Amino acid sequence: MSPLNASSAKTTAKACIQDAGDRLISLSHQIHDHPELGFEEVQASRWCAEILAKAGYSIEYGACDLPTAFIASIGTGALTVAICAEYDALPDIGHGCGHNIIASCAVGAGLALAKVADDLGLTVRVLGTPAEEGGGGKVLMMERGGFDRVNAAMMVHPTPSEMDRMPCLAVSQFEVRYTGKAAHASAYPCKGINAADAITIAQVAIGLLRQHAAPNNQVHGIVTYGGAAPNIVPELAVAKFYVRAATLAELEIWEPRVTKCFQAGALATGASMEIVPVGPRYSEFRTHEPMAALYRKNAAAIGRVFPANAEEVMTASTDMGNVSLSIPSIHPTLGIDSLPAVNHQAGFADASVRPSADHAVLDGALAMAWTAIDIACDENFRKSLESTAYRHQ
C-alpha cells in the first residue's frame, strides 16, 4: 500500500472499532468485574484471545511457558508490530490501575489492524502479557522468544492525564526475611531474638537515608508478617520492598545503599537476613520519539487533549521498559475522568468503567491502530524498523 492510501486504511480501522465498540467496552467491564492477580489471569487472557481468534488471528495459548500469556498473530508482512495487553489486577482494590482498559485497547487495535494487515504488508502480533504488577511477564516473554522478530511495540495505559509517554523508573522488587528466635516475651525476653525489631531498625535507617537520595531514588515497602502474638518474641518477620532509580545504572548504585539498611537490622538484633528477588528488575523506558510523535498526532486527531504539564503528574515502573531497551516502543497514557482518585486507589478502579474510561478504550485502540498504519505507509520509517527486528539471546 502506498502512503497515499494510508487515509483509506485509517477509515477502515475506524469503522472496525466503531463496529466492535460494544464488544470492546463489554470486555473492559468483564475483566474489571472479575479481577485476577498476576499469573492468575485465566479468564481475562482467554476472553481477549477468543475475540482475536474470531477475527482470524492464530492463537498460541500458554505462550512462553506462561499459562496466562498468549500470542495472537495475523498477516505475513515483513514489518511486525506488537500490541501489548495487560490484564492483571491489584490485591484488594482490583483494577485500580485500569488494566481492563489496557487489554481492551490492545484487542481493539488488533481487530482494526487485522482488516488492513495484508494490504499494509504487516504482521500484527497482540501479546497477552501477564503479571505486570510485579511478576515481569514481558521480561519473561522476551527471554523466551515471545517478542522475536518484532520491529515495533506499543501499548496504552490509563492515568488521570493524557501523555504521549509515561515517565518510568527502573525498579528492583524483593522480599526481606529476618529469622530470630522465639521466646516468652515477659518471662524469658532475654532468650529471644526479635526479628520484627530488625525490620523496625531497617525502616528507620531507610528513613534517614532518604534525605540523601537523588530526586528519582525511591524506597517503599510493607511488612507482610511481624509475629504471631504479642507475648511471643517474633521469630520471623517478612517485608516486601521496591527500590527505584532513574535508570538501571543508577539502581546499581542506589540499591546497595538500601541493602545496607536491611543488613543493619540484622546486625543490631542478631537475626539472620535473606533477600529474595520478586520477579525480574524493570528498566527505565526509552521512548521511540518518531513513533511517539505519530501517536500524539493521531490521538489529537481523534480528539484527545494533552495538557502541557502532564508529565509532572506521575512516575511509575513497568516491564514495558525492558521491552523498550531492545525494541522501538511507546507507552502513552489515556486520561480518564478519575480525579481526585489516582492510580492504585479504589476510586481509580471505580473510574475505570465509567463513560470516560469506555471512551478511552475506543480512542486508545484507534490511536494505536492509526499509528501502526502510519508506520507501515512511511517507506523510510518502515525500512528503519525492519532492519532492527528483535531476537532473544
DRENDO-940490 format. One line per 10 residues: number of its first residue (from 1); their letters; for each residue x negated, y negated, z negated of C-alpha. Coordinates in steps of 0.5 Angstrom, whole numbers, plus 2048, in hexadecimal, padded with zeros to 3 digits. Last residue first. Layout:
REM DRENDO-940490
NUM	a	X:Y:Z ~ ...;
REM end
This chain:
REM DRENDO-940490
393	qhryatsels	7D9:81D:7D2 ~ 7DF:81A:7D4 ~ 7E0:818:7DB ~ 7E3:811:7DC ~ 7E4:80E:7E3 ~ 7E0:808:7E5 ~ 7DF:807:7EC ~ 7E7:807:7ED ~ 7E7:801:7E9 ~ 7E3:7FC:7ED;
383	krfnedcaid	7E6:7FF:7F3 ~ 7ED:7FD:7F0 ~ 7EC:7F6:7EF ~ 7E9:7F5:7F5 ~ 7EF:7F8:7F9 ~ 7F4:7F5:7F5 ~ 7FA:7F9:7F6 ~ 7F9:7FE:7F1 ~ 7F7:7F9:7EB ~ 7FD:7F5:7ED;
373	iatwamalag	802:7FC:7EC ~ 7FE:7FD:7E6 ~ 800:7F6:7E3 ~ 807:7F7:7E6 ~ 808:7FD:7E2 ~ 805:7FB:7DC ~ 80A:7F4:7DC ~ 810:7F9:7DD ~ 80F:7FD:7D8 ~ 80D:7F8:7D3;
363	dlvahdaspr	814:7F4:7D5 ~ 818:7FA:7D4 ~ 816:7FC:7CD ~ 816:7F4:7CC ~ 81D:7F3:7CD ~ 81E:7F9:7C8 ~ 81A:7F6:7C3 ~ 81E:7EF:7C4 ~ 824:7F3:7C3 ~ 822:7F6:7BC;
353	vsadafgaqh	81F:7FD:7BC ~ 818:7FB:7BA ~ 81B:7F5:7B5 ~ 81D:7FB:7B0 ~ 816:7FD:7B0 ~ 813:7F6:7B0 ~ 817:7F5:7A9 ~ 814:7FC:7A6 ~ 80D:7F9:7A7 ~ 807:7FB:7AB;
343	nvaplsdigl	808:7F6:7B0 ~ 80B:7EF:7AE ~ 811:7ED:7AB ~ 813:7E6:7AB ~ 813:7E6:7B0 ~ 816:7EC:7B5 ~ 818:7EA:7BB ~ 814:7EE:7C0 ~ 80D:7EB:7C3 ~ 80A:7F0:7C8;
333	tphispisls	803:7F1:7C7 ~ 7FD:7F3:7CC ~ 7F8:7F9:7CC ~ 7F4:7F9:7D2 ~ 7EF:7FE:7D5 ~ 7E9:7FF:7D9 ~ 7E7:806:7D7 ~ 7E1:807:7D2 ~ 7E1:802:7CD ~ 7E8:801:7CE;
323	vngmdtsatm	7EA:808:7CC ~ 7E7:807:7C5 ~ 7EB:801:7C4 ~ 7F1:805:7C6 ~ 7F0:808:7BF ~ 7F3:802:7BC ~ 7F1:7FD:7B7 ~ 7F4:7F7:7B5 ~ 7F3:7EF:7B5 ~ 7F9:7EA:7B4;
313	veeanapfvr	7FC:7E4:7B5 ~ 7F6:7E0:7B8 ~ 7F7:7E3:7BE ~ 7FE:7E0:7BF ~ 7FB:7D8:7BF ~ 7FE:7D6:7C6 ~ 804:7DA:7C6 ~ 805:7DF:7CC ~ 80C:7DF:7CF ~ 80F:7E5:7D2;
303	giaaankryl	814:7E3:7D8 ~ 813:7E9:7DD ~ 80E:7E4:7E1 ~ 80A:7E3:7DA ~ 809:7EA:7D9 ~ 806:7EB:7E0 ~ 801:7E5:7E0 ~ 7FF:7E8:7D9 ~ 7FE:7EF:7DC ~ 7FA:7EC:7E1;
293	aampehtrfe	7F6:7E8:7DD ~ 7F5:7EE:7D8 ~ 7F3:7F2:7DE ~ 7ED:7ED:7E0 ~ 7EB:7ED:7D9 ~ 7EA:7F4:7D7 ~ 7EB:7F4:7D0 ~ 7E5:7F7:7CC ~ 7E9:7F9:7C5 ~ 7E5:7FB:7BF;
283	syrpgvpvie	7E3:802:7BD ~ 7E8:807:7B9 ~ 7E4:80C:7B5 ~ 7E6:813:7B5 ~ 7EB:816:7B1 ~ 7EB:816:7A9 ~ 7E4:816:7A7 ~ 7E2:81A:7A0 ~ 7DE:816:79B ~ 7DD:81A:795;
273	msagtalaga	7DB:818:78E ~ 7D9:81B:788 ~ 7DB:818:781 ~ 7D5:815:77C ~ 7D9:80F:77B ~ 7D4:80A:77D ~ 7D1:80D:782 ~ 7D8:810:786 ~ 7DB:809:786 ~ 7D4:806:788;
263	qfcktvrpew	7D4:80B:78E ~ 7DB:808:790 ~ 7D8:801:790 ~ 7D2:804:794 ~ 7D7:806:799 ~ 7D9:7FF:79A ~ 7D2:7FD:79C ~ 7D1:803:7A1 ~ 7D8:801:7A4 ~ 7D5:7FA:7A6;
253	ielealtaar	7CF:7FB:7AA ~ 7D2:801:7AF ~ 7D8:7FD:7AF ~ 7D5:7F7:7B2 ~ 7D3:7FC:7B8 ~ 7DA:7FF:7B8 ~ 7DC:7F8:7B9 ~ 7E0:7F2:7B6 ~ 7E0:7F6:7AF ~ 7E5:7FB:7AB;
243	vyfkavalep	7E5:800:7A5 ~ 7EB:803:7A4 ~ 7EC:807:79E ~ 7EF:80D:79B ~ 7EF:80F:793 ~ 7EE:815:78F ~ 7ED:816:788 ~ 7EC:81D:784 ~ 7EA:81F:77D ~ 7EE:81A:77A;
233	vinpaaggyt	7EE:819:773 ~ 7F4:81D:771 ~ 7F9:819:76C ~ 7FB:814:771 ~ 7FE:81A:776 ~ 7FC:81D:77C ~ 7F6:818:77F ~ 7F5:813:784 ~ 7F7:815:78B ~ 7F9:811:791;
223	vighvqnnpa	7F5:80B:78F ~ 7F6:806:795 ~ 7F1:803:799 ~ 7EE:7FC:79D ~ 7E8:7FA:79F ~ 7E6:7F4:7A4 ~ 7E1:7F1:7A8 ~ 7E3:7EC:7AD ~ 7E1:7E6:7AA ~ 7DB:7E9:7A7;
213	ahqrllgiav	7DB:7EB:7A0 ~ 7D7:7E8:79A ~ 7DD:7E7:796 ~ 7E0:7EE:798 ~ 7DA:7F1:794 ~ 7DD:7EF:78D ~ 7E4:7F2:78F ~ 7E0:7F8:791 ~ 7DD:7F9:78B ~ 7E3:7F8:787;
203	qaitiadaan	7E6:7FE:78C ~ 7E0:802:78A ~ 7E1:802:783 ~ 7E8:803:783 ~ 7E7:809:787 ~ 7E2:80C:783 ~ 7E6:80B:77D ~ 7EB:80F:780 ~ 7E6:815:780 ~ 7E5:814:778;
193	igkcpyasah	7E0:819:776 ~ 7E3:81D:770 ~ 7DF:820:769 ~ 7DF:819:766 ~ 7E7:818:767 ~ 7E8:81E:762 ~ 7EE:81D:75D ~ 7F1:817:761 ~ 7F0:818:768 ~ 7F0:820:768;
183	aakgtyrvef	7EB:822:76D ~ 7EA:822:775 ~ 7E3:822:778 ~ 7E1:81D:77E ~ 7E2:81E:785 ~ 7E3:818:78A ~ 7E6:818:791 ~ 7E5:813:796 ~ 7EA:814:79C ~ 7E7:810:7A3;
173	qsvalcpmrd	7E9:80C:7A8 ~ 7E4:808:7AC ~ 7E6:802:7B0 ~ 7E4:7FD:7B6 ~ 7E8:7F7:7B7 ~ 7EE:7F5:7BC ~ 7F1:7EF:7BE ~ 7F7:7F1:7C2 ~ 7F7:7EE:7C9 ~ 7FB:7EB:7CE;
163	mesptphvmm	7FF:7E8:7C8 ~ 806:7E7:7C7 ~ 808:7E6:7BF ~ 80B:7EA:7BA ~ 808:7F1:7BC ~ 80A:7F6:7C1 ~ 804:7FA:7C4 ~ 803:7FB:7CC ~ 7FF:800:7CF ~ 7F9:801:7D4;
153	aanvrdfggr	7F4:805:7D8 ~ 7F0:804:7DE ~ 7EC:809:7E2 ~ 7EE:810:7DF ~ 7EA:815:7E2 ~ 7EA:819:7DB ~ 7EE:816:7D6 ~ 7F1:81C:7D3 ~ 7EA:81F:7D3 ~ 7E9:822:7CC;
143	emmlvkgggg	7E5:81C:7C9 ~ 7E9:817:7CC ~ 7EF:81B:7C9 ~ 7EC:81B:7C2 ~ 7EB:813:7C3 ~ 7F2:812:7C5 ~ 7F5:816:7BF ~ 7F1:812:7BA ~ 7F4:815:7B4 ~ 7F5:80F:7B0;
133	eeaptglvrv	7FC:80B:7B3 ~ 7FA:80D:7BA ~ 7FC:814:7B8 ~ 7FF:817:7BF ~ 7FD:814:7C6 ~ 802:816:7CC ~ 7FF:814:7D2 ~ 802:812:7D8 ~ 7FE:813:7DE ~ 7FF:810:7E5;
123	tlglddavka	7FB:812:7EB ~ 7FC:80C:7F0 ~ 7FB:80B:7F7 ~ 800:806:7F7 ~ 805:809:7FB ~ 804:810:7F7 ~ 805:80C:7F1 ~ 80B:808:7F2 ~ 811:80B:7EF ~ 80D:80F:7EA;
113	lalgagvacs	80B:808:7E8 ~ 811:806:7E5 ~ 812:80C:7E1 ~ 80B:80C:7DE ~ 80C:804:7DC ~ 813:806:7D9 ~ 80F:80C:7D5 ~ 80A:808:7D3 ~ 80F:802:7D0 ~ 813:808:7CD;
103	aiinhgcghg	80D:80A:7C9 ~ 80A:803:7C7 ~ 811:801:7C5 ~ 812:808:7C0 ~ 80B:806:7BE ~ 80E:800:7BA ~ 809:7FF:7B5 ~ 80E:800:7AF ~ 811:806:7B3 ~ 812:80A:7AC;
93	idpladyeac	811:806:7A6 ~ 80F:80B:7A1 ~ 809:80E:7A5 ~ 808:80B:7AC ~ 80B:80D:7B2 ~ 807:811:7B8 ~ 80A:80F:7BF ~ 804:80D:7C3 ~ 804:80D:7CB ~ 7FE:80B:7CF;
83	iavtlagtgi	7FF:809:7D7 ~ 7F9:80C:7DB ~ 7F8:809:7E2 ~ 7F4:80E:7E7 ~ 7F2:80B:7ED ~ 7F0:810:7F3 ~ 7F7:812:7F4 ~ 7FB:818:7F3 ~ 801:816:7EF ~ 804:819:7E8;
73	saifatpldc	802:81B:7E2 ~ 804:81C:7DB ~ 7FF:81D:7D5 ~ 802:81F:7CF ~ 800:81F:7C7 ~ 804:822:7C2 ~ 800:829:7C1 ~ 7F9:826:7C2 ~ 7F5:82B:7C6 ~ 7F3:826:7CB;
63	agyeisygak	7FA:826:7CD ~ 800:829:7C9 ~ 805:828:7CF ~ 802:827:7D6 ~ 807:824:7DA ~ 808:823:7E2 ~ 80C:81D:7E3 ~ 812:81D:7E8 ~ 816:818:7E4 ~ 81A:81E:7E0;
53	alieacwrsa	813:81F:7DD ~ 812:818:7DB ~ 818:819:7D7 ~ 816:81F:7D4 ~ 80F:81D:7D2 ~ 812:817:7CE ~ 817:81B:7CA ~ 812:821:7C9 ~ 80D:81C:7C6 ~ 812:819:7C2;
43	qveefgleph	815:81F:7BF ~ 80E:822:7BD ~ 80B:81C:7BA ~ 807:820:7B5 ~ 800:81E:7B7 ~ 801:817:7B4 ~ 808:817:7B0 ~ 80F:817:7B3 ~ 814:812:7B2 ~ 81B:815:7B5;
33	dhiqhslsil	81F:80F:7B5 ~ 81A:80B:7B9 ~ 819:810:7BE ~ 820:810:7C0 ~ 820:809:7C0 ~ 81B:808:7C5 ~ 81D:80E:7C9 ~ 824:80A:7C9 ~ 821:804:7CC ~ 81D:808:7D1;
23	rdgadqicak	824:80B:7D3 ~ 828:805:7D3 ~ 823:802:7D8 ~ 821:807:7DD ~ 825:804:7E2 ~ 822:7FD:7E0 ~ 81B:800:7E0 ~ 81C:803:7E7 ~ 81E:7FD:7EA ~ 818:7F9:7E7;
13	attkassanl	813:7FE:7EA ~ 817:7FE:7F1 ~ 816:7F6:7F1 ~ 80F:7F7:7EF ~ 80D:7FC:7F4 ~ 811:7F7:7F9 ~ 80C:7F1:7F6 ~ 806:7F5:7F7 ~ 807:7F6:7FE ~ 803:7F0:801;
3	psm	7FD:7F3:7FD ~ 7FD:7F9:802 ~ 800:800:800;
REM end
